[in-house]
């Protein structure tokens, strides 16, 4: 693939210079911006003093990580998966080194925050590491850490992964049939998001340990989420299912649908090639792809509410869908012609990358609500971390797709 980039101006409204640029260059631009803005420092939020390490610091609940990319948050788990994939696809170890450094930075400073946590200081940094109480706290970060540990092979990482997997398998609230659910804000409510907050880690644990129980549970979740959340009228998924009234929620929220798609693709990656459930899982994934393709805007992007063209065009779901389609084609799971969906999506998505490598129009973190207006009015934020990992995944799959297309022409 040629390294030369031709940067053409996109629409003035997007402020992007990457409308028709080299795919690899765009992906690197976003990743390099993330790396440049990760400080690997701590800050006292009251005095604004910064520190390279917590070693020797007096115990204080005001000490926090300075960069949002060092936070123990599920979005950074997705970012880790994307960075590790970039390193592999682009054959550039700096992206893997970044993720290795990030987890070393966290784990090397855990003891300071564990002392604060045990002293019951509220909102202690990295508190979710010590007390896993929900899927958001462990699933995605666990999946990212699993990929890192494939390179680092550290006992402390393995110990955390076992704790996280045990939480998902044995402690998270479930419906009576074993489907993962949440206790809040309504008891025993399913969230589409949770397929990603569980299945990628379960699938990785299945592959790493060789224990089929993790695969069995992951497959059960995919089947159950398709059962409870799929909307036959639209071919889309509802954000929620409420067990107390046996009804689905109100909206086909974009990113929730994206989480479902990416989770299913990641399960197929880890599942043994001869697993008897593989054909069924591919069929379910193709059903979702066929469904969301119907709602792709002429810009290539998808909407915040997928079936509501009066809702804004949103980039995190677009990245997730591009990744899912391109990956499914690249892996040979679905017909190569489906790549046109990803191609159109990518054309639209790169117009939302600013000249300095920031991602526009990402919906911020979102809860759930019974009123559709809630989803319509969720704000967007420049370079919100909910979109960045998905962008790296999408971009690297498009690099692979372009390489494959070039080979086919020879």
C-alpha positions as CSV (number, residue, x, y, z in Angstrom):
1,X,0.0,0.0,0.0
2,X,1.4,3.4,-0.9
3,X,2.6,5.6,1.9
4,X,2.0,8.8,0.1
5,X,-1.1,10.8,1.3
6,X,-3.1,13.2,-0.7
7,X,-5.0,15.5,1.7
8,X,-8.1,17.1,0.2
9,X,-10.3,19.5,1.9
10,X,-13.6,18.2,3.1
11,X,-16.7,20.2,3.8
12,X,-16.1,23.4,5.7
13,X,-18.7,22.4,8.3
14,X,-16.7,19.4,9.4
15,X,-13.4,21.1,9.5
16,X,-11.6,18.0,8.2
17,X,-8.8,17.6,5.8
18,X,-9.2,13.8,5.4
19,X,-12.2,13.3,3.2
20,X,-10.3,11.3,0.6
21,X,-6.9,10.8,2.3
22,X,-4.9,7.6,2.8
23,X,-6.7,5.4,5.3
24,X,-3.6,4.5,7.3
25,X,-2.6,8.1,7.6
26,X,-6.0,9.0,9.1
27,X,-5.9,6.2,11.6
28,X,-2.4,7.0,12.7
29,X,-3.3,10.7,13.1
30,X,-6.1,9.8,15.6
31,X,-3.9,7.3,17.5
32,X,-0.9,9.6,17.6
33,X,-3.1,12.4,18.9
34,X,-4.2,10.1,21.7
35,X,-0.7,9.2,22.6
36,X,0.5,12.8,22.5
37,X,-2.3,13.7,25.0
38,X,-1.6,10.9,27.5
39,X,0.6,12.4,30.2
40,X,1.2,9.4,32.5
41,X,1.0,11.7,35.5
42,X,-1.1,12.4,38.5
43,X,-2.6,15.7,39.6
44,X,-3.8,17.0,42.9
45,X,-7.1,18.4,41.9
46,X,-7.0,21.0,44.7
47,X,-3.5,22.4,44.2
48,X,-3.0,21.4,40.5
49,X,0.4,20.0,41.4
50,X,1.4,17.2,39.2
51,X,3.5,14.1,39.9
52,X,5.2,11.4,37.9
53,X,4.4,8.7,40.4
54,X,2.4,8.2,43.7
55,X,5.5,6.8,45.4
56,X,6.2,8.8,48.5
57,X,3.1,10.9,48.2
58,X,1.0,11.7,51.3
59,X,-2.3,9.9,51.2
60,X,-4.9,12.2,49.7
61,X,-8.3,11.6,47.9
62,X,-7.5,14.6,45.8
63,X,-4.9,12.7,43.8
64,X,-6.2,11.6,40.4
65,X,-4.7,10.6,37.1
66,X,-4.2,13.6,34.9
67,X,-5.2,12.2,31.5
68,X,-8.6,10.8,30.7
69,X,-6.8,8.0,28.8
70,X,-5.4,6.6,32.0
71,X,-8.8,6.3,33.6
72,X,-10.1,2.8,34.5
73,X,-13.1,3.1,32.3
74,X,-14.7,0.8,29.7
75,X,-14.0,3.2,26.9
76,X,-10.3,2.8,27.5
77,X,-10.6,-0.9,27.3
78,X,-12.0,-0.5,23.7
79,X,-9.1,1.9,23.1
80,X,-6.6,-0.7,24.2
81,X,-8.1,-3.3,21.9
82,X,-7.9,-0.8,19.0
83,X,-4.3,0.1,19.8
84,X,-3.2,-3.6,20.0
85,X,-4.9,-4.2,16.7
86,X,-3.2,-1.2,15.1
87,X,0.2,-2.5,16.2
88,X,-0.5,-5.8,14.6
89,X,-2.0,-4.6,11.3
90,X,0.4,-1.7,10.8
91,X,3.4,-3.6,12.1
92,X,4.2,-0.7,14.4
93,X,5.0,-1.7,18.0
94,X,4.6,1.9,19.4
95,X,0.9,1.4,19.6
96,X,1.2,-1.8,21.6
97,X,3.9,-0.2,23.7
98,X,1.5,2.6,24.5
99,X,-1.1,0.2,25.9
100,X,1.6,-1.8,27.7
101,X,2.8,1.4,29.3
102,X,-0.7,2.5,30.2
103,X,-1.4,-0.7,32.2
104,X,2.0,-0.7,33.8
105,X,1.3,2.9,34.9
106,X,-2.0,1.9,36.5
107,X,-0.8,-1.3,38.2
108,X,2.4,0.2,39.5
109,X,0.4,2.8,41.4
110,X,-2.5,0.7,42.6
111,X,-1.2,0.3,46.1
112,X,-1.5,4.0,46.8
113,X,-5.2,4.1,45.8
114,X,-5.9,0.8,47.5
115,X,-5.0,2.4,50.8
116,X,-7.4,5.2,50.1
117,X,-10.1,2.8,49.0
118,X,-9.7,0.7,52.2
119,X,-10.0,3.9,54.2
120,X,-13.4,4.4,52.5
121,X,-12.6,7.6,50.7
122,X,-15.4,8.2,48.2
123,X,-14.6,8.2,44.4
124,X,-11.1,6.9,44.9
125,X,-9.2,6.7,41.6
126,X,-9.1,3.1,40.3
127,X,-11.7,2.1,42.9
128,X,-13.4,-0.2,40.4
129,X,-10.2,-2.3,40.3
130,X,-10.6,-3.2,44.0
131,X,-14.3,-3.7,44.1
132,X,-16.0,-4.9,41.0
133,X,-19.7,-4.1,41.2
134,X,-20.9,-3.9,37.6
135,X,-20.1,-5.0,34.1
136,X,-18.9,-1.5,33.0
137,X,-16.1,-1.7,35.6
138,X,-14.5,-4.9,34.4
139,X,-15.7,-6.3,31.0
140,X,-14.2,-4.0,28.4
141,X,-11.1,-3.1,30.5
142,X,-10.6,-6.8,31.1
143,X,-10.8,-7.5,27.4
144,X,-8.2,-4.9,26.7
145,X,-6.0,-6.1,29.6
146,X,-6.3,-9.6,28.2
147,X,-4.8,-8.5,24.9
148,X,-2.0,-6.6,26.7
149,X,-1.3,-9.7,28.8
150,X,-0.9,-11.7,25.6
151,X,2.3,-9.6,25.2
152,X,3.2,-8.9,28.8
153,X,2.3,-12.2,30.6
154,X,2.2,-10.7,34.1
155,X,0.8,-12.7,37.1
156,X,-0.9,-9.6,38.4
157,X,-2.8,-9.1,35.2
158,X,-3.8,-12.7,35.1
159,X,-5.1,-12.5,38.6
160,X,-7.2,-9.5,37.8
161,X,-8.6,-11.2,34.7
162,X,-9.6,-14.2,36.7
163,X,-11.4,-11.9,39.2
164,X,-13.2,-10.0,36.4
165,X,-14.3,-13.2,34.7
166,X,-15.5,-14.7,38.0
167,X,-17.6,-11.5,38.6
168,X,-19.3,-11.8,35.2
169,X,-19.8,-15.5,35.5
170,X,-21.0,-15.7,39.1
171,X,-21.8,-12.4,40.6
172,X,-23.5,-10.1,38.0
173,X,-27.3,-9.9,38.3
174,X,-29.1,-12.1,35.7
175,X,-32.6,-12.8,34.6
176,X,-34.1,-16.1,35.7
177,X,-32.9,-17.7,32.4
178,X,-29.3,-16.6,33.0
179,X,-29.3,-13.5,30.8
180,X,-27.1,-10.7,32.1
181,X,-29.1,-7.8,33.6
182,X,-28.7,-4.6,35.7
183,X,-30.2,-3.8,39.0
184,X,-30.5,0.0,38.3
185,X,-32.2,2.2,37.4
186,X,-34.9,-0.5,37.1
187,X,-34.3,-3.9,38.6
188,X,-33.5,-6.7,36.2
189,X,-33.2,-4.4,33.1
190,X,-31.2,-5.6,30.1
191,X,-29.0,-3.1,28.3
192,X,-27.8,-3.8,24.8
193,X,-24.4,-2.3,25.9
194,X,-23.8,-5.2,28.2
195,X,-23.1,-7.6,25.4
196,X,-19.9,-5.8,24.9
197,X,-19.3,-5.4,28.6
198,X,-19.2,-9.2,29.0
199,X,-18.8,-11.2,25.9
200,X,-15.4,-10.1,24.6
201,X,-13.8,-10.9,27.9
202,X,-15.6,-14.2,28.3
203,X,-14.5,-15.2,24.8
204,X,-10.9,-14.3,25.5
205,X,-11.0,-16.3,28.7
206,X,-12.4,-19.2,26.8
207,X,-9.5,-19.1,24.4
208,X,-6.8,-18.4,27.0
209,X,-7.9,-21.0,29.5
210,X,-9.3,-23.6,27.2
211,X,-12.4,-23.8,29.4
212,X,-15.5,-24.1,27.3
213,X,-17.7,-22.7,30.0
214,X,-16.7,-19.2,29.0
215,X,-17.6,-19.8,25.4
216,X,-20.9,-21.4,26.4
217,X,-21.9,-18.4,28.5
218,X,-20.8,-15.9,25.8
219,X,-22.9,-17.7,23.2
220,X,-25.9,-17.9,25.5
221,X,-25.7,-14.1,26.0
222,X,-25.6,-13.4,22.2
223,X,-28.6,-15.7,21.7
224,X,-30.5,-14.1,24.6
225,X,-29.8,-10.5,23.6
226,X,-31.0,-11.3,20.1
227,X,-34.1,-12.9,21.6
228,X,-35.0,-10.1,24.0
229,X,-33.8,-6.9,22.2
230,X,-34.2,-7.6,18.4
231,X,-37.1,-5.8,16.7
232,X,-38.5,-7.7,13.8
233,X,-40.3,-4.7,12.5
234,X,-37.1,-2.6,11.9
235,X,-34.3,-5.1,11.9
236,X,-32.7,-3.1,14.7
237,X,-32.3,-3.7,18.4
238,X,-33.9,-1.8,21.2
239,X,-31.6,-0.3,23.9
240,X,-33.4,-2.1,26.8
241,X,-35.7,-4.8,27.9
242,X,-37.7,-4.4,31.1
243,X,-38.3,-7.7,32.9
244,X,-40.8,-6.2,35.3
245,X,-43.3,-5.5,32.5
246,X,-41.9,-7.9,29.9
247,X,-41.5,-5.2,27.3
248,X,-38.7,-3.7,25.2
249,X,-37.6,-0.1,25.6
250,X,-38.4,2.9,23.5
251,X,-35.4,3.6,21.3
252,X,-33.1,2.0,18.7
253,X,-30.1,3.9,20.1
254,X,-27.1,3.8,17.8
255,X,-24.2,3.1,20.0
256,X,-26.1,0.4,21.9
257,X,-26.7,-1.3,18.6
258,X,-23.0,-0.9,17.8
259,X,-21.9,-2.5,21.1
260,X,-24.0,-5.6,20.1
261,X,-22.4,-5.8,16.7
262,X,-18.8,-5.5,17.9
263,X,-19.3,-8.0,20.7
264,X,-20.6,-10.6,18.3
265,X,-17.6,-10.1,16.0
266,X,-15.2,-10.3,18.9
267,X,-16.8,-13.6,20.0
268,X,-16.3,-15.1,16.5
269,X,-12.7,-14.1,16.6
270,X,-12.0,-16.2,19.7
271,X,-14.3,-19.1,19.1
272,X,-12.7,-22.3,17.8
273,X,-13.1,-22.6,14.0
274,X,-15.0,-25.9,14.3
275,X,-17.3,-24.8,17.0
276,X,-20.9,-26.1,16.2
277,X,-22.5,-22.7,17.0
278,X,-20.3,-20.7,14.6
279,X,-22.7,-20.9,11.6
280,X,-25.6,-19.7,13.8
281,X,-23.6,-16.8,15.3
282,X,-22.5,-15.7,11.8
283,X,-26.1,-15.8,10.7
284,X,-27.2,-13.6,13.6
285,X,-24.4,-11.1,12.8
286,X,-25.4,-11.0,9.2
287,X,-29.0,-10.4,10.2
288,X,-27.9,-7.4,12.2
289,X,-25.7,-6.1,9.4
290,X,-28.6,-6.4,6.9
291,X,-30.8,-4.6,9.3
292,X,-28.6,-1.6,10.1
293,X,-27.6,-1.2,6.5
294,X,-31.1,-0.1,5.7
295,X,-30.7,3.0,7.8
296,X,-27.3,4.2,6.6
297,X,-27.5,7.9,5.6
298,X,-26.4,9.0,2.2
299,X,-23.4,10.6,3.9
300,X,-22.4,7.1,4.9
301,X,-23.0,7.9,8.6
302,X,-25.7,6.5,10.9
303,X,-28.0,8.5,13.2
304,X,-28.1,8.8,16.9
305,X,-31.5,7.0,16.8
306,X,-30.9,4.7,13.9
307,X,-34.5,4.8,12.4
308,X,-35.0,8.6,13.1
309,X,-33.4,10.7,10.4
310,X,-34.3,13.8,12.3
311,X,-31.8,12.8,15.0
312,X,-28.2,13.8,14.5
313,X,-25.6,11.9,12.6
314,X,-23.4,10.1,15.2
315,X,-19.8,8.9,14.7
316,X,-19.3,6.2,17.4
317,X,-22.0,3.9,16.0
318,X,-20.7,4.6,12.5
319,X,-17.2,3.4,13.5
320,X,-18.6,0.3,15.2
321,X,-20.6,-0.6,12.2
322,X,-17.7,0.0,9.8
323,X,-15.6,-2.2,11.9
324,X,-18.2,-5.0,12.1
325,X,-18.9,-5.1,8.4
326,X,-15.2,-4.8,7.3
327,X,-14.1,-7.3,9.8
328,X,-16.8,-9.8,8.8
329,X,-15.8,-9.5,5.2
330,X,-12.1,-9.6,5.9
331,X,-12.5,-12.8,7.9
332,X,-14.6,-14.4,5.1
333,X,-17.7,-14.7,7.3
334,X,-20.0,-12.9,4.9
335,X,-20.1,-12.1,1.2
336,X,-17.4,-9.7,0.0
337,X,-20.0,-7.4,-1.6
338,X,-21.0,-6.2,1.9
339,X,-17.8,-4.2,2.0
340,X,-19.6,-1.4,0.1
341,X,-21.5,-0.6,3.4
342,X,-18.2,-0.1,5.2
343,X,-16.7,1.8,2.3
344,X,-19.5,4.3,2.3
345,X,-19.4,4.6,6.1
346,X,-15.7,5.2,6.0
347,X,-16.1,8.0,3.4
348,X,-18.4,9.7,5.8
349,X,-16.5,9.0,9.0
350,X,-13.2,10.5,7.9
351,X,-15.0,13.9,7.2
352,X,-15.5,14.0,11.0
353,X,-11.8,13.9,11.9
354,X,-10.2,17.3,12.5
355,X,-6.8,18.2,11.1
356,X,-5.2,17.5,14.5
357,X,-6.8,14.0,14.7
358,X,-9.8,14.6,16.9
359,X,-13.1,12.9,16.3
360,X,-16.3,15.0,16.0
361,X,-19.9,14.3,16.8
362,X,-19.5,11.5,19.4
363,X,-22.5,11.1,21.7
364,X,-21.3,11.4,25.4
365,X,-21.9,8.6,27.9
366,X,-25.6,7.7,28.0
367,X,-27.9,6.1,30.5
368,X,-31.3,4.9,29.6
369,X,-34.7,6.5,29.7
370,X,-38.3,5.7,28.9
371,X,-38.8,8.8,26.8
372,X,-37.4,9.0,23.3
373,X,-36.4,12.7,23.7
374,X,-33.7,11.6,26.1
375,X,-31.8,10.1,23.2
376,X,-32.5,12.9,20.8
377,X,-31.0,15.5,23.2
378,X,-27.9,13.7,24.4
379,X,-25.0,16.1,23.7
380,X,-22.0,15.3,21.5
381,X,-18.4,16.1,22.6
382,X,-15.2,16.6,20.5
383,X,-12.9,13.6,20.9
384,X,-15.1,11.9,23.5
385,X,-13.5,8.6,24.4
386,X,-16.7,6.6,23.5
387,X,-15.7,6.9,19.9
388,X,-11.9,6.6,19.7
389,X,-11.3,2.9,20.2
390,X,-14.1,2.1,17.7
391,X,-12.5,4.4,15.2
392,X,-9.1,2.7,15.5
393,X,-10.8,-0.7,15.1
394,X,-12.7,0.5,12.0
395,X,-9.7,2.2,10.4
396,X,-7.4,-0.8,10.7
397,X,-10.1,-3.1,9.3
398,X,-10.4,-0.7,6.4
399,X,-6.6,-0.8,5.9
400,X,-6.9,-4.6,5.6
401,X,-9.9,-4.3,3.2
402,X,-7.9,-2.0,1.0
403,X,-4.9,-4.4,1.0
404,X,-7.2,-7.2,0.1
405,X,-8.8,-5.2,-2.8
406,X,-5.3,-4.3,-4.1
407,X,-4.4,-8.0,-4.1
408,X,-7.6,-8.9,-6.0
409,X,-6.7,-6.5,-8.7
410,X,-3.3,-8.1,-9.4
